[in-house]
Amino acid sequence: MATPPDNVPRFTEAAPAKINLDLRVTGRRADGYHLLDSLVVFADCGDRLDYYPGDGLAFEITGPFAAGLEADENNLVCRAIRSFATNAGVQVTGRFVLTKNLPVASGIGGGSADAAAALRLLTRLYPGALGADHLNEVALSLGADVPACLVSRSLRMQSVGEAITPVKLDFPLYILLANPGISVETARIFGDLKASGFSFSPERRLPREIATPDQLLSILQNSSNDLQRPACQRVPEVAGLIDEIAGLSGCLYAAMSGSGATCFGLFASLEEARSARENMSVDSKNYWLNAGTIL
């Protein structure tokens, strides 16, 4: 097979946006980590990681939200590369270029999705270097959302992120994502939740296959994102976004993803999701809007 020119990536990995359709906080371990239960889906928008072969190791960030990140050793992509190399016993070389299309610290798993994309890309570069279980351990060490983002298909995430169960959606689903241009620190929202005297959500039963939109809506209407209330109190724009999205024509359900500040609306068709995006009243250039498809 011919070698690609230097300006053409050898490998490319998508890093799809992660959306928590609900997020239940079910407990807290002795070490302080919260126990979670979340129905998670992924959208057809997201960041992209490209790999170019070469000597040495280099990492760059480009794209509309590149300014919000540093291309240093603390970036989750760099940490993923370093952890993979250590655990696999390989020396990683080449240039990694992250195109940052998602807002930073926005509750849709941007950094976690980027780390997961790096791990998937590295398994293509070094096939067989890490087994699936070992790879999942590496993913969890990078963050609670990384194992889910490694899968990047609809699933249930439990415990501290390591318990992943596929959930099949038997119907197409479309989504409007809206972010007010405000970064939210997850730790602060969890701190606010604790200070509010919150009682942990009870355990629930969730099917591994959801047959219809009505069944999904029933699940969501009987659940919640436990972080939504403290996030709305800290960032009032979140509450306004949810209310506006819920009132748009065709919206089936609206809520906040993760710890915010990105909010979402679910739709039965792409046309309705796109029409909803065009009908949003936001006039600030800081708002980010995207209408797309659930993977």
Secondary structure, 3 states (H helix, E strand, C coil): CCCCCCCCCCEEEEEEEEEECCEEEEEECCCCCEEEEEEEEEEEEEEEEEEECCCCEEEEEECCCHHHCCCCCCCHHHHHHHHHHHHHCCCCCEEEEEECCCCCCCCCCHHHHHHHHHHHHHHHHCCCCCCHHHHHHHHHHHCCCHHHHHHCCCEEEEECCCEEEECEECCCCEEEEEECCCCCCHHHHHHHHHHCCCCCCCCCCCCCEECCHHHHHHHHHCCCECCHHHHHHHCHHHHHHHHHHHCCCCCCEEEECCCCCCEEEEECCHHHHHHHHHCCCCCCCCCEEEEEEEC
